[in-house]
Amino acid sequence: MADEVILLNFWPSMFGMRTMIALEEKGVKYEYREENVINNKSPLLLEMNPIHKKIPVLIHNGKPVCESIIQIQYIDEVWSDKNPFLPTDPYQRAQALFWADFIEKKLFVCGRKTWATKGEELEAATKEYIEILKTLQCELGDKPYFGGDKFGFVDIVLIGYYSWFPAYQKFGNFSIEPECSKLMAWGKRCMQRASVAKALPDSEKVVGYVLQLKKFYGIE
Amino acid sequence: MADEVILLNFWPSMFGMRTMIALEEKGVKYEYREENVINNKSPLLLEMNPIHKKIPVLIHNGKPVCESIIQIQYIDEVWSDKNPFLPTDPYQRAQALFWADFIEKKLFVCGRKTWATKGEELEAATKEYIEILKTLQCELGDKPYFGGDKFGFVDIVLIGYYSWFPAYQKFGNFSIEPECSKLMAWGKRCMQRASVAKALPDSEKVVGYVLQLKKFYGIE
């Protein structure tokens, strides 16, 4: 039986981008279904992720896998013959999971503040955002990828945010490049990969989406 | 070379309890070092977890592994010959990771509100806490453990909270048993295991600790 793989997603989601990249890297054929998460979630989404009711949902032969980081691990284990994402050494695996968790805990919440707050709160948020990126840049070091010579798990977890950087910078009125030029070079390097280029939306489109969000939430 | 394993912990931490249980289940010999996380973190803790500066830290042959859920996975992979925690099937692994993530996202934050808030906020928190536990109880179903017939990954992730239930109920003035009797029976079942009995502190001691916390934060 051929695998039936469906991805329920919403295009600006940096979480959904991860799962798309993972599927593309493994060469898995899948059906992409765009969800309207703001106004009208599909019955399938609510059925497949009754706990969180959130995208992305990966549906493999009718069975749902939820949460993007878990989806990447699942894809890595099911399609294990090609492009492994996680190292095999337990210590290196733990380190990769640690940085994925760090990104998960820090980047979304702080990023949101760059367009949803103002004044002192905004100033603190943009400073914190740069500090988070500097920490990640320090972990990257002189390696081409977080995975070393190969594009891997942490790269997949982080790269979606790269498409949001222009929006964060525009609305937060700050600049990432001066202190994080190595990380920006890493982003450009990742964008050379077909999987990443396909999964990441145009940054200008993200800027437009954030404008919509600001209007939706009544943020001046 | 014999393995040198050190656990930096603070006894009331439900996160540290997980790592202790995992080590005990695998029969790993380790040195337990109690940290004073409120007033005086040790130089070793700050050196081994410079990013979060938090316990528990597992130090294996001089190298740190941080974040309790990652520590459980690491212990499972390194000492793989005994009592596997995670299933081998990728879909079942993804499900176990999903429930661990659910516990991680929901239980600590809501639990804290049961002793740190009052009025409407407290009322909402205690209702939410019961709903979270009911969701977990539904996942448990009629199985003896979340891992099925065997005590496994999700059981290890959740059981530490059981030692906090009396404190949550006392300060939040609510009762878990009426709607969650199956989950309470699961807790009692887990307490029969030597690993769990050793890792979980006496609930009355936790009540005393929460009283200290309330004074520390000036919460009446």
Chai-1 contact restraints between the chains, C-beta under 6 A:
chainA,res_idxA,chainB,res_idxB,connection_type,confidence,min_distance_angstrom,max_distance_angstrom,comment,restraint_id
A,V65,B,A94,contact,1.0,0.0,6.0,A-B,restraint_1
A,C66,B,F98,contact,1.0,0.0,6.0,A-B,restraint_2
A,E67,B,F98,contact,1.0,0.0,6.0,A-B,restraint_3
A,E67,B,D101,contact,1.0,0.0,6.0,A-B,restraint_4
A,I70,B,A94,contact,1.0,0.0,6.0,A-B,restraint_5
A,I70,B,L97,contact,1.0,0.0,6.0,A-B,restraint_6
A,I70,B,F98,contact,1.0,0.0,6.0,A-B,restraint_7
A,Y74,B,P90,contact,1.0,0.0,6.0,A-B,restraint_8
A,Y74,B,A94,contact,1.0,0.0,6.0,A-B,restraint_9
A,E77,B,P90,contact,1.0,0.0,6.0,A-B,restraint_10
A,V78,B,P90,contact,1.0,0.0,6.0,A-B,restraint_11
A,P90,B,Y74,contact,1.0,0.0,6.0,A-B,restraint_12
A,P90,B,E77,contact,1.0,0.0,6.0,A-B,restraint_13
A,P90,B,V78,contact,1.0,0.0,6.0,A-B,restraint_14
A,A94,B,V65,contact,1.0,0.0,6.0,A-B,restraint_15
A,A94,B,I70,contact,1.0,0.0,6.0,A-B,restraint_16
A,A94,B,Y74,contact,1.0,0.0,6.0,A-B,restraint_17
A,L97,B,I70,contact,1.0,0.0,6.0,A-B,restraint_18
A,F98,B,C66,contact,1.0,0.0,6.0,A-B,restraint_19
A,F98,B,E67,contact,1.0,0.0,6.0,A-B,restraint_20
A,F98,B,I70,contact,1.0,0.0,6.0,A-B,restraint_21
A,D101,B,E67,contact,1.0,0.0,6.0,A-B,restraint_22
